[in-house]
């Protein structure tokens, strides 16, 4: 049973990463249909069968089995910064390598803040975000999955759910956002 659930989670993660539209649909089904049941099962006090010492990935390489259920502070700060239009909070959540990639394209904290201010002025808003879970990887990095609820700009007031995938470096800072 635990292996089946593990496979489902791996396939969902791959679908989200490789096929965004399919991933959005699958993620919506997972969140709406199974979040409550999954939460009850995980919080029941029973050992999580996904938390085994080591398992093998599809390519035969060992993967760390460190499934995480608590959101990292860097991803929370990044999303809170986005929600509150605070570019500095977002910038400090990024790994130095990610900051350098932004700088190489000419981006600065001030430019990011200007973009955030323009989005706020247009009525774009990150209304809410939910941590789905994370996975520690064998190389010391990790991936973390969120479902983000946005609204706007003013011309489009519909709510939109967007899946976010964060890759964190070994120090727990954001190396990549997808």
N, C-alpha and C positions, 0 to 999 in steps of 0.2 A: 504494500500500500504506500509506504514512504517513497519507494522508488518511482512509483507512478506519479505521485504528487511532485516529486523532484523533476521528473521529465516534463510535466505540464508547466512548471514554473520556468524551466530552461527554454522550452519552446515558446512560451509567452514572451520571455525576454528577447529571444531571437526575432520573433515577429515584430516586436516593438522597434527593435534596432534596424532590421533589414527591410521590413515592409511597413512603413509608417501608417498607411491607411488601414491595413489589416490589423496592425498593432493597436491602433486607436479603438477599433471595434472590439477586439479581444479584451483590451484593457477595460473598456466600458462594461463589458459583460462580467469580467472578473470583479471589478469594483462594485457594481450594482448588485450582481447576483450572489457573489460569494464572500464579500468582505466581512459581513457579520458572522457567517458560519466559520470562516477561517480564523477570525479573531477569537471567537469562543473556543475553537479547538486549540489554538496556540496558547491561549491564556488559561487553559484548563489545568495546567500544572504537570501534564504528561511530558515526557521527553520528546522533543521535536525530532522525528526520524531524519530530517534533513541535516541536522547538526551531527554528522559523523566525522571521524578524524580526517579521512581523505577519500575522495571518490575520483573516478576517472572521467574526463570530458569526452566528447564525441571523437576527438582526435587521438585518444589514448593518453594524453598528458594529464598528470594529476592536477586536480583543482582543489584549492582550499575549500572546505565545506562551511566556511564561516558565514552563514546566513545571518544578517543583522536585521533587527526589528526596531532599532532606535535610530532616529535621524541624526546624521553628523551635524555639528554646529556650523561648519562651513556652508553646507547646502541650505540650511535653515537661514543663515545670515544672508546668503545670496538672494534667496526668494523674498525674505523680509525687506531687504534693500530694494528689490524690484517693486514690491508691494507699496513701500513707503516713498518711492522715488528718491532713494538714497544711494547714489552711485558709489560713494566712499565705502559703504558697508558691502556692496557687491564686489568692489575692487579688492578689498582686503580678504575676501573669501577665496580669491583666485591664487593658484600656485604661482611662484615667480616665473616659471616657464610660460604659463598662460598669459600673465601680464606682459611678458616680453613679446609674445606673438601679437598682442593688441598694439603695443608700442611700435612694432615693426610695420604695422599698417597705418601708423600715424595716430592711433587712438590714445587718449589720455583720460584720466579721471574726470577732468573738466569737460571734455568732449562727451563722455558718457553721461555726465550730469545734464548737459544741454539736451541730449537725446531723451533723457528721462523727463526733463521739464517739458519738452515738446510733446511727448506722449501724454503726459498729464493734461496739458492744455487742450489736446485733441479729444480727451475723454477716455483714453485707454486706461484700463485698470486691471491689475492682478487682484482678483477678489478673494481667492482662497487657494490653498494648496494642501495636498494630502500625501504623506509619505507612504509609499507602498511597501518598500523593503529594500534590502541591499545584499550584496554578495562580496565577500572578501575574495580576492584573486590570489593565485599562487605567487605572483611576483611582488606582493605587498601592497598593490593598489586595490581599489574597490570600485564597484559600480552601485549606484543608488537610483531608485526609480520613484518618481512623483507623478501625481495627476494634478494639473494646475488649471484653475478656473479663471478665465479672463472675460472681460467685457469691454466693448468699444472698438474703435473710436465712436464718437457721438453718432455718426451716421449709421453705425451698426451697433445697436444696443443688445444684440443677442449674446447670451452666454456661450462660451466656447471652452471645451475641455481639451487641454493639450498635454500629452505625455512628455515629461522631461527625463532625460537620463544624464546623470552626472558621473564622470569618472574622476576619482580622487587619487592624488599621488600618495606616496608612502607616508607623507607627513600629514595627511588628512585635508589637504587643500585641493580646490577644484582645478583639475588639469584640463578638463574638456566638458562642455555642455552641449547636449544634443536635444 
